[in-house]
Amino acid sequence: MKSKNFLQCLASTIPFILLAGCQTTPNNSFSEWQEKPLASTRFNVPTVSTIPVTKLEQSDRNNGQVQNDRLQLACGQGMVMIEYTFDVWFTQQTETALADESKFRATFNNSELSVGDISPITSNANGKAVGYYGNASLNGQAICKVAKFGVRAKKGRKIYDNDRGGIDTVVTAFYCGRSEFDLERFTHNIALVEDKEAYGASIANLDTPQCKAKNSASLFPENISG
């Protein structure tokens, strides 16, 4: 299926279309992605997303200075990708780029996907936020949701004196399916997991669907069981 291949390609390329530069490190050295149990997630995506998370992968760059989470939604119908820097923050240029509507549309627009109405992100439950979310059409079907935004996830000052509260997290998300992905709720409530043990116990009780084929990617719910 052409759309299936397109989603797989989208998932592999979007995280680095706007490579969020760190304030202190110009190097980009990436580790391999490794699949992890959902309880290992650094962010509360499994409980703030209205679309179920069915897989988690993690990597890092710059010797762990930037930590990456890649969360599969509904067996490949979507993806959430998170870049987080725990001890520094992203540059002002990154914030400016995230606030640029044309750059947001360029992240997703191509021959198969077309971004429609969008809304700016002006706040997050934890403070500063910048970026957009909205609707998109895949091959003429208005079934997709897209988002790209930055937030300040770490509360309080970091280890450097020149910390002025800049964003430390960049999130990219897309979903093309029949269920409703509530992006307003998602963008406002995404946050770091503070008590990993308690959070792991809470998501263990979620009704997480089983994917019929490992690493499947499809627009259709037939790939989900249970």
Secondary structure, 3 states (H helix, E strand, C coil): CHHHHHHHHHHHHHHHCCCCCECCCCCCCECCCEEECHHHCCECHHHHCCCCEEEEEEEEECCCCEEEEEEEEHHHCEEEEEEEECCCCECHHHHHHHCCHHHHHHHHCCCCEEEEEEEEECCECCECEEEEEEEEEECCEEEEEEEEEEECCCCCCCCCCCCCCCCCEEEEEEEECCCCCCHHHHHHHCCECCCHHHHHHHHCCCCCCEECCCCCCCCCHHHEEC
